Amino acid sequence: TSSELPVLGKVQLYRTLDSGAAQAGKIDNFTVGSIWGWKYGANTFSLGGMLSQGDTALAYLSGGDTPMFVDNMSSDFVNKNERVWSVRYDRHFADFNLSNLNIMLRYKKGTNIELPEALGGNNLKERSLDSEIRYQVASGVFKSLNIRLRNTIYRNNFASSAHFKDANESRVNLDYSWTF
């Protein structure tokens, strides 16, 4: 195992504004986020943070994934004026001759969330504990098939009328791509 700790990092900046007829309503948000990881052998430890400011949440297409690193199965963590921190651990099992097996554990917490009064008001919080086991088939007819077992425990103090609810979710994802 190497005694060096390679640093892996990413910084994201998004400025969203409305234009034209603004039929979806006002859009005014600036979001900055960063995640930094330290790799030691088969282990990677990451710390991240994100800050959202403006009159609205970060705008993105409904049904899609947010562009931020704090993705989640049960929430988006991009609310108006939200502050998020995240800690993550990844383990790759190549040293056990299982080079295609990986696990991930992640905890995220968002604070200072501002929603309309009907959805809970100000100073709201959300948090999530996520885990994933992923295996990629290395050869044969199913080469490149990714099997992911995912779990999340999500909690918030939003009003019951809010879209995002407390949740315990487990999913099995099968991802397969091929060349035409």
Residue pairs with C-beta under 8 A, 6 or more apart in sequence:
1 40
1 41
2 40
2 41
5 38
5 39
5 40
6 38
6 39
7 36
7 37
7 38
7 39
8 36
8 37
8 38
8 39
8 44
8 46
9 34
9 35
9 36
9 37
10 34
10 35
10 36
10 69
11 32
11 33
11 34
12 31
12 32
12 33
12 34
12 67
12 68
12 69
13 30
13 31
13 32
14 29
14 30
14 31
14 32
14 58
14 67
14 68
15 29
15 30
16 27
16 28
16 29
16 30
16 31
16 54
16 56
16 58
16 59
17 27
17 28
18 24
18 25
18 26
18 27
18 28
24 59
25 56
26 55
26 56
27 56
27 59
28 54
28 55
28 56
29 52
29 53
29 54
29 55
29 56
29 57
29 58
29 59
29 80
30 52
30 53
30 54
31 50
31 51
31 52
31 53
31 58
31 68
31 78
32 50
32 51
33 48
33 49
33 50
33 51
33 68
33 69
33 70
33 84
34 48
34 49
34 50
35 46
35 47
35 48
35 49
35 69
35 86
35 88
36 46
36 47
36 48
37 44
37 45
37 46
37 47
37 88
37 90
38 44
38 45
38 46
41 95
42 91
42 92
42 93
42 94
42 95
43 89
43 90
43 91
43 92
44 88
44 89
44 90
44 91
44 92
45 87
45 88
45 89
46 86
46 87
46 88
46 89
46 90
47 85
47 86
47 87
47 88
48 69
48 70
48 84
48 85
48 86
48 87
48 88
49 83
49 84
49 85
49 86
50 68
50 69
50 70
50 77
50 78
50 82
50 83
50 84
50 85
50 86
51 82
51 83
51 84
52 58
52 78
52 79
52 80
52 81
52 82
52 83
53 81
54 80
54 81
55 80
56 80
57 78
57 79
57 80
57 82
58 66
58 68
58 78
60 66
60 67
60 76
60 78
65 71
66 76
66 77
66 78
68 77
68 78
69 86
70 77
70 78
70 84
70 86
70 108
70 110
72 108
72 128
72 130
72 152
72 154
73 130
73 150
73 152
73 154
73 167
73 169
73 171
74 128
74 152
74 154
74 164
74 165
74 167
74 169
75 126
75 128
75 154
75 156
75 164
76 164
77 84
77 108
77 110
77 126
77 128
79 110
79 113
79 114
79 115
79 124
79 126
80 113
80 114
80 115
81 112
81 113
81 114
82 110
82 111
82 112
82 113
83 110
83 111
83 112
84 108
84 109
84 110
84 111
85 108
85 109
86 106
86 107
86 108
86 109
87 106
87 107
88 104
88 105
88 106
88 107
89 104
89 105
89 106
90 102
90 103
90 104
91 102
91 103
91 104
92 99
92 101
92 102
93 99
93 101
93 102
93 103
99 138
100 135
100 136
100 137
100 138
101 133
101 134
101 135
102 132
102 133
102 134
102 135
103 131
103 132
103 133
103 134
104 130
104 131
104 132
104 134
105 129
105 130
105 131
106 128
106 129
106 130
106 131
107 127
107 128
107 129
107 130
108 127
108 128
108 130
109 125
109 126
109 127
109 128
110 125
110 126
110 127
111 123
111 125
112 123
113 120
113 122
113 123
113 124
113 125
113 126
113 158
114 121
114 122
114 123
114 124
115 121
115 122
115 124
115 158
115 159
115 162
118 159
118 161
119 158
119 159
119 161
119 162
120 157
120 158
120 159
120 162
121 159
124 156
124 157
124 158
125 156
125 157
126 154
126 155
126 156
126 157
126 158
126 164
127 154
127 155
127 156
128 152
128 153
128 154
128 155
129 152
129 153
130 150
130 151
130 152
130 153
131 150
131 151
131 152
132 148
132 149
132 150
132 151
133 148
133 149
134 146
134 147
134 148
134 149
135 146
135 147
136 144
136 145
136 146
136 147
137 143
137 144
137 145
137 146
137 147
142 176
144 176
144 177
144 178
145 174
145 175
145 176
146 173
146 174
146 175
146 176
147 172
147 173
147 174
148 171
148 172
148 173
148 174
148 175
149 170
149 171
149 172
150 169
150 170
150 171
150 172
150 173
151 168
151 169
151 170
151 171
152 167
152 168
152 169
153 167
153 168
154 164
154 166
154 167
154 168
154 169
155 166
156 162
156 164
156 165
156 166
158 164
158 165
